[in-house]
Structure formats: structure tokens, C-alpha cells
């Protein structure tokens, strides 16, 4: 097995159990019931391969198998005992079993796959709409070195059983590189570091820029392919095959909504390709001078993958979903997407809008501009979520913790500091973004004042409290507790591994 099982998209009486193997294998099944935890491995294998679909205290659910279509490795991969001098297809097979007929509460289960028997885990149906829930909020793991410590402190602080994990994008770096998901020895692979939690708790993922591959090539490295999308020529196949659920009729896995207990979650595909801000290179603000006459080498600026502006299908989905009975009847409403238009990080700039191309034939240059007034999240999405009484907008992308509250009472939170930080650009930090004149170089581009953590903020040497966590030693995670109606953020200093996680911020959703 390439990974332990993970759970997707529970309903009132079912849940999907997913795992992966390198070879197709045979006899892939999930055993569910109170007797499963005490089974011997031999007994589990017999139950998984026998003629009976059920026995005393257990039921069997057979998995369907498909091969992932784009997973590969290359010279940058770190796979145990293997080297890949060129881009090479690496098979990975997804096994998915839908467990049905679930009663309320947690039920033990084990996976039997090609003779391998996993430990016993637990699964559960989605809580009913009147029931409070606990949700883990996170994003931007990207194989960063602090992720294992972060998730270990989540388990130590809050356990491993949540009603859902809201993942606001950027799970790995290069989505078609199989080892980044499963078994990289150079950096912490996604499923390996998350297995203790995801084997018990369903993940609700969001597409970030690191879930999107660029143009396919038989020869370019996977990193080069990832960094080479063009408008209309990009791909999210591996993401869709790894996470076939949740999905919606209009958006598939790109956008969807679910009611998790008393919390209604709406997920959007709001992210841009990341381009370097460095001048003279193909980047956010220009094409490379040597590429001006070759459109095939253009990057087209920091373009948006999926439209979200007013009039787009995704905006229509959001508008209809916020007006739906499921959203209106929920105690709390959460909207989740990757891009942080409200934020102190570097990636909140330039604005979230279509690049305006400026061609100067005399100077033989192609530049891109991003008018702040046309930021689609600030201009179109924020007024909609404010009018609908959304309680929380969850973002990622800038590897920072910060939060805001707009005039309508909507909380905006990024809690993605689980790895390297790119800094916080605020008057209290004294840092200035490295963008050209005319862009917001310090503070929130959306004009909101960042909120200082309410419990235990970091302070400057002169005693001024800081409204952010941006550190390469301090890791952060956040829990939504709808029973208490609060969101709590914790920090852990990885330089002191045995120290507990510290509650540093808490705010009511109401």
C-alpha cells in the first residue's frame, strides 16, 4: 500500500474509503463493524476473500480500482531504492469502497488490500444538521519540514477524530509527482504525514495553485511542467483522481458545497498561477525579453485558472448556494477558497484579477498590470458573502496566520503557517512587499485592519503585539468548534518538540 486509507464525503449513512497501491493487485475490501478491531490479520484476510459478505459483527465492502492516469517521477524525485534519470510513468492505483448503512457514531474499520491488513481505524456518517461539529482548518502543507510536527501537535491537542478537515489548497508542490503524495524520502509526503488523522476524519479539499499542472511534456522535468501552464492549457487530473468527492453537478470537484452538522461549507476554485515577481524574467509583471517574439513561451502573467467574477458559472453557483435552504438554515456558514485577497502575506498582491497586457512594440516589451479596483474577490465575492451572512472565509496561500473582520461581521482567516513562511507585510513588522510602485506594499490590500490574537499574541521587543504569525520555527493550526461557536488557533515552537501547543487566538463566530 502506498498510503493508509483516507475518508471522503460522508453522507447521512455512508462514507467513501480510499487508498492506493502501486500495483493493481486483487482482493481489495473494507471490513466494517464492532468485531473488526479484534480480528487477527488472518481472520481479516479470510473475511475479505471469503464467500460471505458479512458475519457476526462485521460487513464487507468491495473496492473498485482505477489507475491514476498522470502520476510520474523524475530526477527530482526521492523514492526509496529507486532513481529516475528522466520523466518516467509511475503507476498508482486508487481503490475506493463506499461503505453504506452506517448508524450514528463511530464504527471500527480495516482495509484489506492484496493481503495487507491495516490497523483498525474508525469512520462515521456526516453529523445531522442540528448537531455541533469539530473541524480542523489547515492548508499549504507542500511537503514542508514543520508539517509532521504540526499534525503531531494537532493529534496531541485535539485527537485524530474530527467531523471534517477543511484543507484550503496546496497539499503538495508538484501534483503529478507520485512520491510527493505517498513516499518521498526527501520531504514529508502528504498522505504519510496526515495518515493518523485522515484515516479517521474525512478531508474536504480545495484546489490551490499547487494542485494545477502546466503543459504536458515527455521530456521537461515535472517542476518545469508544473511551472508552465498557459490560459486554457493546464490540468487538475491527478487532484480529481485522488479526490473524486466532494463534487457538485455544475462544478465537479472544482467547486461544491456540503452541510457538516450545523456548519454549511461552500468550496470555490479561486487561485492563480504563481509567477515570480523578479524583473526581466517571465513573471507576474512581464514576459522575458528574449521571449517577446515567441508566444509559445509566454506565461501570460499571473492569470486566473477558473473565473469567479460576477457573471461566471462559479459565481452563479455561489450566489445560488448562499440563497439555498441548506445554507440559510445552517447555524454557521463557511466559504473556503485558496487565494487571500485579505491578507498580510506576499501572495495577497497583486490583486486577484485578469492581467491587463500592455504591449510596447518600440521597447519590445510585454507587461502586465492588475488594477486593484478589479479584484474579483474584493469587488464581487466579498459583497455577496457579506450580504448572505457568511460567518467565516477560510484562505491559504501566503504561509502566514492572520485574520480580519469586515464591516458586515465576516471573519477572514488564513491559517497556513505549517511550513516555511514568506513573511508578513504590516506596519508592525516593518516589512515592505517587493512589488512595483502602485501596488499595496504594506498591509491588507482590501483595507481591513488585522486583528491581534486575543489570547497570547507574539510581541515585538518593544512590547507591541503582532497581528500575525510568520515564522520558520513556529507552526500553527486552527480548530472550529461549533458547539462553543468559536474558532481557536494554536501555535507550537518546533525548537522545543516536547512543549505543548499554545492557544493564542480565539474568536466567536456569531
C-alpha positions in Angstrom: 0.0 0.0 0.0 1.2 3.5 -0.9 -0.8 5.1 1.9 -3.1 4.3 4.7 -6.9 4.8 3.9 -8.4 8.2 3.9 -12.1 9.2 4.1 -14.1 11.3 1.7 -17.6 12.9 1.6 -19.7 11.1 4.2 -23.5 11.2 3.9 -26.2 10.5 6.5 -25.4 6.8 6.2 -22.3 6.3 4.1 -18.7 7.3 3.5 -16.1 6.6 0.9 -12.9 4.9 1.9 -9.9 5.4 -0.4 -6.3 4.0 -0.5 -3.6 3.5 -3.1 -1.3 0.7 -4.2 1.5 0.8 -6.8 0.4 -2.5 -8.4 -3.3 -3.2 -9.3 -3.4 -6.3 -7.1 -6.5 -8.0 -6.1 -8.9 -8.6 -3.1 -9.3 -5.0 -2.1 -12.0 -4.5 0.6 -13.1 -2.7 3.7 -14.3 -4.5 6.7 -16.6 -2.6 9.0 -18.2 -3.4 12.3 -17.6 -3.7 16.0 -15.9 -7.1 15.6 -13.3 -5.8 13.2 -10.8 -4.2 15.6 -10.3 -7.6 17.4 -9.8 -9.6 14.2 -6.5 -11.2 13.6 -4.8 -10.4 10.3 -5.6 -14.0 9.2 -9.2 -13.5 10.2 -9.4 -10.2 8.3 -8.0 -11.8 5.2 -10.5 -14.6 5.4 -13.4 -12.2 5.8 -12.1 -10.1 2.9 -11.8 -13.0 0.5 -14.5 -15.4 1.6 -17.9 -16.0 0.0 -19.9 -14.3 2.8 -20.3 -10.5 2.6 -21.0 -10.3 6.3 -20.5 -12.1 9.6 -21.1 -11.6 13.3 -20.1 -8.0 14.0 -18.7 -7.2 10.5 -19.6 -6.4 7.0 -17.5 -6.4 3.8 -17.5 -3.7 1.1 -15.5 -4.4 -2.0 -13.5 -1.6 -3.6 -13.4 -0.5 -7.2 -10.0 0.1 -8.7 -8.7 2.6 -11.3 -5.2 3.6 -12.3 -4.2 7.2 -11.9 -3.6 8.5 -15.3 -0.8 11.1 -14.9 1.4 10.1 -11.9 5.1 10.2 -12.8 8.6 10.6 -11.3 11.7 12.4 -12.5 15.3 13.3 -11.5 13.9 15.4 -8.6 12.0 12.5 -7.1 13.2 10.8 -3.9 11.7 7.3 -4.0 13.1 4.6 -1.7 15.6 2.4 -3.6 14.9 4.0 -7.0 16.3 6.6 -9.3 14.6 8.3 -12.2 17.1 10.0 -14.6 14.2 11.1 -16.8 10.5 11.7 -16.5 9.0 8.2 -16.0 5.5 7.0 -15.6 4.9 5.6 -12.2 1.7 3.5 -11.7 -0.5 4.2 -8.8 -3.9 2.5 -8.4 -6.8 4.0 -6.5 -9.1 1.7 -4.6 -12.4 3.2 -3.5 -15.1 1.4 -1.4 -18.4 3.1 -0.5 -19.4 2.0 3.0 -23.2 2.2 3.4 -25.8 1.5 6.0 -23.9 3.4 8.8 -25.6 4.2 12.1 -24.8 7.4 14.0 -21.5 7.4 15.9 -18.1 5.9 15.1 -17.6 2.3 13.8 -14.3 0.5 13.5 -13.0 -0.5 10.1 -9.9 -2.1 8.5 -8.7 -2.2 4.9 -7.5 -5.5 3.4 -5.6 -4.9 0.2 -3.7 -7.6 -1.7 -3.1 -9.4 1.5 -2.0 -6.4 3.5 -4.2 -5.7 6.6 -4.2 -2.2 8.1 -4.7 -1.2 11.7 -8.2 -0.6 12.9 -9.5 2.9 12.3 -12.9 4.5 12.8 -15.4 6.1 10.4 -18.8 7.8 10.8 -21.6 9.3 8.7 -21.9 13.0 8.5 -23.5 14.5 11.6 -27.1 15.7 11.1 -27.7 19.4 10.5 -28.7 20.1 14.1 -25.5 18.6 15.6 -22.4 20.6 16.5 -19.1 19.6 15.0 -15.3 19.9 15.3 -13.4 20.9 12.1 -9.7 21.1 11.6 -8.7 24.1 9.4 -5.4 23.9 7.5 -3.6 24.4 4.2 -0.3 24.7 2.3 1.4 21.6 3.6 3.6 21.4 0.4 6.0 18.8 2.0 7.4 21.5 4.3 9.5 20.3 7.2 7.3 21.6 10.0 4.2 19.7 8.8 4.9 16.4 10.8 5.3 18.4 14.0 2.2 20.4 13.2 0.0 17.4 12.7 1.5 15.6 15.7 0.5 18.6 17.9 -3.0 18.5 16.4 -3.3 14.9 17.5 -1.8 15.6 20.9 -4.1 18.7 21.5 -7.4 17.6 19.9 -7.1 14.0 19.0 -7.4 12.4 15.5 -11.2 12.2 15.1 -12.8 15.3 13.5 -16.0 15.7 11.7 -14.0 17.1 8.8 -10.7 18.5 7.7 -11.1 21.7 5.7 -8.0 21.9 3.5 -7.7 25.2 1.7 -5.3 24.0 -1.0 -1.6 23.4 -1.8 -1.2 19.9 -0.4 2.0 19.1 -2.3 4.3 21.0 -4.6 4.0 19.2 -8.0 0.7 17.3 -8.1 1.7 14.7 -10.8 4.8 13.6 -8.8 3.5 10.5 -7.1 6.1 10.4 -4.4 5.1 13.8 -3.1 1.7 12.2 -2.1 2.9 8.8 -1.0 6.6 8.0 -0.2 9.1 10.8 -0.7 12.2 10.3 1.4 13.5 13.9 0.9 10.4 15.7 2.3 7.3 14.7 4.3 4.8 13.3 1.7 1.2 14.4 2.1 -0.6 11.2 3.0 2.2 9.8 5.1 2.2 12.8 7.5 -1.6 13.1 7.6 -2.5 9.4 7.9 -3.3 9.4 11.6 -6.0 12.0 11.1 -7.3 11.3 7.6 -7.8 7.6 8.4 -10.5 8.7 10.9 -11.6 12.1 9.6 -12.9 13.0 6.2 -11.0 15.5 4.2 -12.8 18.3 2.3 -10.1 19.7 -0.1 -9.8 22.9 -2.1 -7.8 23.4 -5.3 -4.8 25.7 -4.8 -2.3 26.7 -7.4 -0.2 23.6 -6.4 -3.0 21.3 -7.4 -2.7 22.5 -11.0 -0.2 21.2 -13.5 1.0 23.1 -16.6 1.6 21.9 -20.1 2.3 18.2 -20.6 5.8 17.2 -21.8 7.6 13.9 -22.4 11.0 15.5 -21.7 10.7 18.6 -19.5 11.1 17.9 -15.7 7.9 17.8 -13.6 8.9 21.0 -12.0 9.2 22.7 -15.4 5.8 21.3 -16.5 4.2 22.5 -13.3 5.5 26.0 -13.9 4.4 26.1 -17.5 0.6 26.5 -17.7 -1.0 28.8 -20.2 -4.6 30.1 -20.2 -6.7 27.1 -21.2 -3.7 24.7 -21.1 -3.5 23.4 -17.6 -4.6 20.3 -15.8 -6.0 19.1 -12.5 -6.5 15.4 -13.4 -4.4 14.0 -10.6 -6.2 16.1 -8.0 -9.5 14.9 -9.3 -8.5 11.3 -9.4 -7.1 11.4 -5.8 -10.2 13.3 -4.5 -13.2 12.2 -6.6 -15.5 13.6 -3.9 -17.0 16.0 -2.8 -18.4 17.3 -6.1 -21.3 19.3 -7.4 -23.4 19.0 -10.6 -22.1 22.2 -12.1 -18.5 22.2 -10.9 -17.5 18.7 -10.3 -14.6 18.7 -7.8 -13.7 22.3 -8.7 -16.5 23.8 -6.6 -19.1 22.2 -4.3 -21.0 22.6 -1.0 -21.7 20.3 1.9 -23.5 20.6 5.2 -21.4 19.1 8.0 -23.6 19.1 11.1 -24.6 22.6 11.9 -21.9 24.1 9.5 -22.6 24.7 5.8 -19.3 24.7 3.8 -19.0 26.2 0.3 -15.8 25.5 -1.6 -14.6 27.5 -4.6 -11.8 27.2 -7.1 -10.2 30.6 -6.6 -6.5 30.6 -7.4 -4.0 32.0 -9.9 -0.8 30.5 -11.4 2.1 31.7 -9.3 4.7 33.7 -11.2 8.0 35.2 -10.0 7.9 39.0 -9.2 11.6 39.3 -10.4 12.1 41.7 -13.3 13.5 40.7 -16.6 12.1 37.1 -16.3 8.8 35.6 -17.3 6.8 36.5 -14.3 3.9 38.4 -12.7 4.6 41.7 -14.4 6.4 40.9 -17.7 7.5 38.4 -20.3 11.2 37.7 -20.6 12.7 40.0 -23.2 14.0 37.0 -25.2 10.5 35.5 -25.4 8.6 38.6 -26.7 8.5 37.2 -30.3 7.6 33.7 -29.2 4.0 33.5 -27.7 4.5 29.8 -27.0 7.0 30.8 -24.3 4.8 33.4 -22.7 3.5 33.0 -19.2 0.6 35.5 -19.7 1.2 37.0 -16.3 -0.4 35.7 -13.1 -3.6 34.6 -14.8 -6.7 33.1 -13.1 -7.4 29.4 -13.7 -11.2 29.4 -13.2 -13.3 32.6 -13.5 -15.1 33.6 -10.3 -16.2 37.1 -11.2 -19.8 38.2 -11.4 -21.4 36.5 -14.4 -19.2 33.4 -14.3 -20.7 29.9 -13.7 -18.8 29.7 -10.4 -20.2 33.0 -9.2 -23.7 31.8 -10.1 -23.1 28.7 -8.1 -22.0 30.7 -5.1 -24.9 33.0 -5.4 -27.5 30.2 -5.6 -25.8 28.2 -2.9 -25.8 31.1 -0.4 -29.5 31.5 -1.0 -30.3 27.8 -0.6 -32.3 26.5 2.4 -29.3 24.3 3.4 -27.1 27.4 3.8 -29.8 29.6 5.3 -30.8 27.0 7.8 -27.3 26.2 9.0 -26.1 27.7 12.3 -22.8 28.7 10.6 -21.8 29.3 7.0 -18.1 28.9 5.9 -16.8 29.8 2.4 -13.4 28.2 1.6 -11.0 29.0 -1.3 -7.3 29.4 -1.7 -6.5 33.0 -2.6 -6.2 35.5 0.2 -7.4 38.9 -1.1 -7.5 40.0 2.6 -4.0 39.3 4.0 -0.7 40.5 5.2 1.3 37.9 3.2 3.2 38.4 0.0 0.7 36.5 -2.1 -2.2 38.9 -1.4 -0.6 41.1 -4.1 -1.1 41.6 -7.0 -4.9 41.9 -7.0 -7.0 38.8 -7.9 -7.9 39.9 -11.4 -7.2 39.1 -15.0 -3.8 40.6 -16.1 -4.1 43.6 -18.4 -1.5 43.1 -21.1 0.5 46.2 -22.2 2.5 45.7 -25.4 5.2 48.2 -26.2 6.4 47.4 -29.7 9.0 50.2 -29.7 10.6 48.9 -26.5 9.9 45.4 -27.5 8.3 44.6 -24.1 5.1 42.9 -22.8 4.0 44.0 -19.4 1.0 43.0 -17.1 -1.0 45.2 -14.8 -3.5 44.3 -12.1 -6.0 47.1 -11.2 -7.0 46.8 -7.5 -10.5 48.1 -8.3 -11.0 44.9 -10.4 -10.0 42.4 -7.7 -12.8 39.9 -8.2 -12.8 38.6 -4.7 -13.0 42.1 -3.1 -15.3 43.5 -5.8 -17.7 40.6 -6.4 -17.3 37.8 -3.9 -17.0 39.8 -0.7 -20.2 41.8 -1.1 -22.1 38.6 -1.8 -20.8 36.7 1.3 -21.3 39.7 3.4 -25.0 40.1 2.4 -25.6 36.4 2.9 -24.3 36.4 6.5 -21.3 34.2 6.0 -19.5 33.7 9.3 -16.0 32.7 8.1 -14.0 32.8 4.9 -11.0 30.4 5.0 -8.0 31.0 2.8 -4.4 29.8 2.4 -1.5 30.6 0.0 0.7 33.0 1.9 2.1 30.7 4.6 1.1 33.0 7.4 -1.5 33.2 10.1 -3.6 36.4 10.1 -7.3 37.2 10.4 -9.6 40.1 9.7 -13.3 41.1 10.3 -15.1 43.2 7.8 -17.8 45.8 8.4 -20.5 43.1 7.8 -19.0 40.9 10.5 -17.5 38.3 8.2 -14.3 36.8 9.6 -11.4 36.2 7.1 -8.8 33.7 8.3 -5.6 32.4 6.8 -4.1 29.7 9.0 -1.4 28.2 6.7 1.8 28.6 8.6 2.7 24.9 8.7 5.9 25.3 6.8 8.2 28.0 5.6 6.9 31.5 5.9 7.2 34.2 3.2 6.8 37.0 5.8 4.0 39.3 6.9 4.0 42.8 5.4 2.5 45.0 8.1 3.3 48.2 9.8 4.2 46.2 13.0 6.7 44.0 11.1 8.2 46.9 9.3 8.4 44.8 6.1 7.5 46.0 2.7 6.4 43.8 -0.2 8.9 43.8 -3.1 6.3 44.8 -5.8 6.5 47.7 -8.2 5.1 51.2 -7.2 1.3 51.4 -7.4 0.6 48.1 -5.6 -0.1 47.7 -1.9 3.3 47.3 -0.4 2.3 47.1 3.3 -0.9 46.0 5.0 -4.1 44.3 3.7 -4.8 45.2 0.0 -8.5 45.1 0.9 -8.1 47.8 3.5 -9.0 45.8 6.6 -7.1 46.2 9.9 -5.5 42.9 11.0 -6.8 41.6 14.4 -4.3 41.0 17.1 -4.6 37.5 18.6 -6.9 37.6 21.6 -5.1 35.2 24.0 -1.4 35.1 23.6 0.0 37.2 20.7 3.6 37.4 19.9 5.1 40.8 20.8 8.0 42.9 19.4 10.9 43.6 21.6 9.3 47.0 22.4 6.1 45.3 23.6 3.9 45.9 20.5 1.7 42.9 19.9 1.8 41.4 16.4 -1.3 40.6 14.4 0.2 37.6 12.6 2.4 34.5 12.9 5.0 34.3 10.2 7.9 32.1 11.3 10.1 29.3 10.2 10.1 27.8 13.7 6.5 28.3 14.9 3.8 26.2 13.3 0.1 26.9 13.6 -3.2 25.0 13.3 -6.8 26.0 13.9 -10.0 24.3 15.2 -13.6 25.3 14.6 -15.8 24.2 17.5 -19.4 24.8 16.6 -20.7 23.6 19.9 -18.9 26.5 21.6 -19.4 28.7 18.5 -15.7 29.6 18.4 -12.6 29.3 16.3 -9.4 28.6 18.2 -5.8 28.8 16.8 -2.8 27.1 18.4 0.9 27.6 17.9 3.8 25.3 18.6 7.5 26.1 18.8 9.2 23.2 16.9 12.6 24.1 18.5 11.1 22.6 21.7 9.4 19.4 20.4 8.0 18.3 23.8 6.4 21.6 24.6 2.6 21.8 24.3 0.7 23.7 21.7 -0.4 27.1 23.0 -3.8 28.6 22.4 -3.0 32.1 21.1 -6.3 33.2 19.5 -9.9 32.6 20.0 -12.9 34.4 18.5 -16.7 33.8 18.4 -18.3 33.0 15.0 -21.6 34.8 15.8 
